[in-house]
Amino acid sequence: MSGHSKFANIKHKKEKNDAAKGKIFTIIGREIAVAVKEGGPDPNNNFKLATVIAKAKANNMPNDTIDRGIKKAAGEGSGVNYEYVTYEGYGPNGIAIIVDALTDNKNRTAANVRSAFTKGNGSVGTQGCVSYMFDKKGQIIIDKEECDMEEDDLMMLALDSGAEDFAAEEDSYEVLTEPDEKVLEAVRKALEDAKVPMLSAEVTMIPQNYVTLTDEDQIKSLQRTLDLLDDDDDVQAVYHNWDE
């Protein structure tokens, strides 16, 4: 099956790097808060919360930390109100970048994102200026080292449960579904029931084509933007079409 190997491997490595820095716990904590407030504290009746919990466990977040986050978000008048915002823009040589953020202060986040683009010789554009270059998909990443199932059996399980595509990479498997959350949840649940460990299961943006940079200054500029965005606690995810 055809796949999106660059994105799968980027995603895999980014998750592990974020976990090492501890930022992933901040990201997940905010996602838990939003999921609970939108759909309630019961993951059996709240797909978004079930997805965040699966992500938390894949990143070794302690169960008591997860439970505390759910209880805090479910409490009356609890916590901070976060909202999702998306920014689109360009890096060097027209590299397309999408930034998803979860923030309690949109002015602060907008200023930080704009600064990250500027410092990397890029620019923030208007809504929709680059998102047409990406496909919105449900994506599940599975660590090969943690998966005991044979590749062919895993592929058939994923496809039979509703997946659109399956790809085997050097260190991971990538399963793609329609962006519909119910479809993604059906595939995720089938894998979970089969005891398949997942690094992530979420709706994401996958580039239709990748752009190569050969100029060292452009590469350094783009990397600076990506590093600044990764270091921002408000930023949940960054998608780009740079062929690293």
C-alpha positions as a Python dict, from the first residue, in 0.01 Angstrom:
ca = {
    (1, 'M'): (0, 0, 0),
    (2, 'S'): (118, 352, -69),
    (3, 'G'): (198, 563, 234),
    (4, 'H'): (338, 887, 366),
    (5, 'S'): (668, 769, 502),
    (6, 'K'): (824, 1110, 558),
    (7, 'F'): (535, 1229, 767),
    (8, 'A'): (506, 903, 959),
    (9, 'N'): (871, 904, 1058),
    (10, 'I'): (869, 1276, 1137),
    (11, 'K'): (566, 1220, 1357),
    (12, 'H'): (724, 922, 1529),
    (13, 'K'): (1047, 1104, 1607),
    (14, 'K'): (872, 1425, 1713),
    (15, 'E'): (658, 1239, 1965),
    (16, 'K'): (965, 1084, 2124),
    (17, 'N'): (1155, 1414, 2128),
    (18, 'D'): (862, 1596, 2285),
    (19, 'A'): (829, 1327, 2548),
    (20, 'A'): (1197, 1371, 2636),
    (21, 'K'): (1147, 1744, 2679),
    (22, 'G'): (831, 1699, 2883),
    (23, 'K'): (630, 1925, 2652),
    (24, 'I'): (405, 1640, 2546),
    (25, 'F'): (258, 1624, 2899),
    (26, 'T'): (161, 1991, 2875),
    (27, 'I'): (4, 1931, 2534),
    (28, 'I'): (-191, 1629, 2653),
    (29, 'G'): (-302, 1802, 2973),
    (30, 'R'): (-463, 2081, 2773),
    (31, 'E'): (-620, 1834, 2532),
    (32, 'I'): (-773, 1643, 2823),
    (33, 'A'): (-921, 1965, 2963),
    (34, 'V'): (-1080, 2059, 2630),
    (35, 'A'): (-1205, 1706, 2560),
    (36, 'V'): (-1373, 1676, 2899),
    (37, 'K'): (-1540, 2015, 2874),
    (38, 'E'): (-1668, 1937, 2523),
    (39, 'G'): (-1785, 1580, 2576),
    (40, 'G'): (-1780, 1490, 2944),
    (41, 'P'): (-1543, 1286, 3163),
    (42, 'D'): (-1643, 935, 3046),
    (43, 'P'): (-1409, 813, 2767),
    (44, 'N'): (-1663, 544, 2674),
    (45, 'N'): (-1899, 819, 2561),
    (46, 'N'): (-1639, 1075, 2456),
    (47, 'F'): (-1431, 977, 2153),
    (48, 'K'): (-1202, 1279, 2179),
    (49, 'L'): (-1119, 1201, 2541),
    (50, 'A'): (-1059, 833, 2460),
    (51, 'T'): (-816, 940, 2187),
    (52, 'V'): (-629, 1177, 2419),
    (53, 'I'): (-605, 907, 2689),
    (54, 'A'): (-461, 664, 2434),
    (55, 'K'): (-208, 929, 2333),
    (56, 'A'): (-124, 993, 2699),
    (57, 'K'): (-60, 625, 2768),
    (58, 'A'): (151, 591, 2453),
    (59, 'N'): (369, 870, 2590),
    (60, 'N'): (394, 710, 2935),
    (61, 'M'): (185, 965, 3120),
    (62, 'P'): (103, 815, 3463),
    (63, 'N'): (-257, 699, 3512),
    (64, 'D'): (-300, 913, 3822),
    (65, 'T'): (-191, 1221, 3626),
    (66, 'I'): (-449, 1140, 3358),
    (67, 'D'): (-720, 1087, 3620),
    (68, 'R'): (-636, 1412, 3799),
    (69, 'G'): (-656, 1601, 3470),
    (70, 'I'): (-999, 1454, 3393),
    (71, 'K'): (-1135, 1526, 3743),
    (72, 'K'): (-999, 1880, 3740),
    (73, 'A'): (-1155, 1954, 3401),
    (74, 'A'): (-1488, 1804, 3513),
    (75, 'G'): (-1504, 2020, 3827),
    (76, 'E'): (-1734, 2319, 3852),
    (77, 'G'): (-1570, 2637, 3729),
    (78, 'S'): (-1243, 2454, 3695),
    (79, 'G'): (-924, 2541, 3519),
    (80, 'V'): (-850, 2772, 3229),
    (81, 'N'): (-1064, 2796, 2918),
    (82, 'Y'): (-860, 2694, 2615),
    (83, 'E'): (-956, 2734, 2251),
    (84, 'Y'): (-814, 2592, 1931),
    (85, 'V'): (-660, 2828, 1675),
    (86, 'T'): (-484, 2751, 1346),
    (87, 'Y'): (-225, 2959, 1162),
    (88, 'E'): (-97, 2910, 809),
    (89, 'G'): (210, 3052, 647),
    (90, 'Y'): (525, 3012, 444),
    (91, 'G'): (883, 2925, 527),
    (92, 'P'): (1185, 2976, 297),
    (93, 'N'): (1131, 2886, -68),
    (94, 'G'): (756, 2869, -15),
    (95, 'I'): (757, 2578, 231),
    (96, 'A'): (397, 2540, 351),
    (97, 'I'): (346, 2540, 729),
    (98, 'I'): (30, 2486, 935),
    (99, 'V'): (34, 2550, 1309),
    (100, 'D'): (-235, 2417, 1542),
    (101, 'A'): (-244, 2579, 1885),
    (102, 'L'): (-450, 2547, 2201),
    (103, 'T'): (-443, 2869, 2398),
    (104, 'D'): (-599, 3075, 2676),
    (105, 'N'): (-467, 3395, 2517),
    (106, 'K'): (-497, 3428, 2139),
    (107, 'N'): (-309, 3758, 2128),
    (108, 'R'): (-4, 3604, 2297),
    (109, 'T'): (-12, 3297, 2075),
    (110, 'A'): (-54, 3495, 1753),
    (111, 'A'): (241, 3717, 1845),
    (112, 'N'): (462, 3417, 1927),
    (113, 'V'): (371, 3233, 1606),
    (114, 'R'): (428, 3544, 1394),
    (115, 'S'): (765, 3596, 1564),
    (116, 'A'): (867, 3235, 1493),
    (117, 'F'): (789, 3277, 1124),
    (118, 'T'): (966, 3614, 1103),
    (119, 'K'): (1282, 3491, 1275),
    (120, 'G'): (1300, 3208, 1023),
    (121, 'N'): (1259, 3445, 727),
    (122, 'G'): (904, 3327, 667),
    (123, 'S'): (562, 3489, 695),
    (124, 'V'): (218, 3415, 833),
    (125, 'G'): (-47, 3410, 562),
    (126, 'T'): (-424, 3419, 546),
    (127, 'Q'): (-650, 3132, 650),
    (128, 'G'): (-652, 2870, 374),
    (129, 'C'): (-336, 2993, 201),
    (130, 'V'): (-156, 2657, 234),
    (131, 'S'): (-405, 2409, 381),
    (132, 'Y'): (-520, 2313, 31),
    (133, 'M'): (-175, 2154, -15),
    (134, 'F'): (-254, 1900, 261),
    (135, 'D'): (-500, 1616, 299),
    (136, 'K'): (-688, 1587, 627),
    (137, 'K'): (-669, 1224, 740),
    (138, 'G'): (-707, 1006, 1041),
    (139, 'Q'): (-362, 870, 1119),
    (140, 'I'): (-245, 596, 1355),
    (141, 'I'): (124, 538, 1419),
    (142, 'I'): (244, 204, 1559),
    (143, 'D'): (597, 141, 1687),
    (144, 'K'): (734, -171, 1515),
    (145, 'E'): (942, -266, 1817),
    (146, 'E'): (635, -273, 2040),
    (147, 'C'): (409, -461, 1798),
    (148, 'D'): (409, -842, 1806),
    (149, 'M'): (157, -889, 1524),
    (150, 'E'): (279, -995, 1179),
    (151, 'E'): (277, -712, 927),
    (152, 'D'): (27, -878, 690),
    (153, 'D'): (-210, -958, 976),
    (154, 'L'): (-185, -603, 1105),
    (155, 'M'): (-255, -461, 760),
    (156, 'M'): (-563, -681, 712),
    (157, 'L'): (-694, -596, 1058),
    (158, 'A'): (-659, -224, 986),
    (159, 'L'): (-817, -242, 641),
    (160, 'D'): (-1100, -470, 753),
    (161, 'S'): (-1188, -229, 1033),
    (162, 'G'): (-1219, 66, 794),
    (163, 'A'): (-869, 200, 721),
    (164, 'E'): (-796, 349, 378),
    (165, 'D'): (-425, 279, 363),
    (166, 'F'): (-140, 102, 542),
    (167, 'A'): (234, 164, 514),
    (168, 'A'): (535, -7, 672),
    (169, 'E'): (830, 218, 747),
    (170, 'E'): (1173, 147, 892),
    (171, 'D'): (1065, 192, 1252),
    (172, 'S'): (688, 223, 1243),
    (173, 'Y'): (359, 137, 1074),
    (174, 'E'): (124, 407, 950),
    (175, 'V'): (-250, 351, 919),
    (176, 'L'): (-462, 611, 739),
    (177, 'T'): (-838, 656, 761),
    (178, 'E'): (-1098, 906, 654),
    (179, 'P'): (-1080, 1221, 871),
    (180, 'D'): (-1418, 1134, 1022),
    (181, 'E'): (-1363, 1076, 1396),
    (182, 'K'): (-1604, 782, 1408),
    (183, 'V'): (-1408, 598, 1138),
    (184, 'L'): (-1078, 669, 1311),
    (185, 'E'): (-1225, 551, 1642),
    (186, 'A'): (-1349, 226, 1485),
    (187, 'V'): (-1002, 145, 1354),
    (188, 'R'): (-833, 254, 1677),
    (189, 'K'): (-1071, 39, 1883),
    (190, 'A'): (-1010, -265, 1660),
    (191, 'L'): (-635, -228, 1706),
    (192, 'E'): (-673, -171, 2079),
    (193, 'D'): (-891, -483, 2114),
    (194, 'A'): (-617, -678, 1934),
    (195, 'K'): (-362, -548, 2189),
    (196, 'V'): (-177, -342, 1928),
    (197, 'P'): (17, -61, 2102),
    (198, 'M'): (-25, 277, 1935),
    (199, 'L'): (201, 582, 1949),
    (200, 'S'): (-76, 811, 1831),
    (201, 'A'): (-425, 807, 1683),
    (202, 'E'): (-554, 1143, 1564),
    (203, 'V'): (-689, 1348, 1280),
    (204, 'T'): (-395, 1520, 1114),
    (205, 'M'): (-275, 1703, 802),
    (206, 'I'): (-59, 1517, 549),
    (207, 'P'): (125, 1698, 266),
    (208, 'Q'): (23, 1610, -88),
    (209, 'N'): (376, 1682, -209),
    (210, 'Y'): (710, 1755, -45),
    (211, 'V'): (957, 2035, -120),
    (212, 'T'): (1334, 1990, -102),
    (213, 'L'): (1566, 2263, 25),
    (214, 'T'): (1930, 2265, -86),
    (215, 'D'): (2038, 2608, 37),
    (216, 'E'): (2197, 2575, 384),
    (217, 'D'): (2079, 2921, 491),
    (218, 'Q'): (1720, 2834, 399),
    (219, 'I'): (1742, 2506, 587),
    (220, 'K'): (1876, 2683, 898),
    (221, 'S'): (1602, 2947, 874),
    (222, 'L'): (1325, 2690, 843),
    (223, 'Q'): (1469, 2483, 1126),
    (224, 'R'): (1473, 2793, 1346),
    (225, 'T'): (1103, 2853, 1283),
    (226, 'L'): (1018, 2488, 1357),
    (227, 'D'): (1229, 2487, 1674),
    (228, 'L'): (1066, 2806, 1803),
    (229, 'L'): (720, 2664, 1735),
    (230, 'D'): (808, 2335, 1904),
    (231, 'D'): (927, 2525, 2212),
    (232, 'D'): (600, 2718, 2243),
    (233, 'D'): (369, 2552, 2497),
    (234, 'D'): (62, 2685, 2313),
    (235, 'V'): (155, 2498, 1995),
    (236, 'Q'): (-5, 2153, 1972),
    (237, 'A'): (114, 2044, 1628),
    (238, 'V'): (310, 2174, 1331),
    (239, 'Y'): (262, 2038, 979),
    (240, 'H'): (488, 2121, 685),
    (241, 'N'): (583, 1989, 342),
    (242, 'W'): (960, 2010, 380),
    (243, 'D'): (1137, 1695, 262),
    (244, 'E'): (1390, 1654, 541),
}
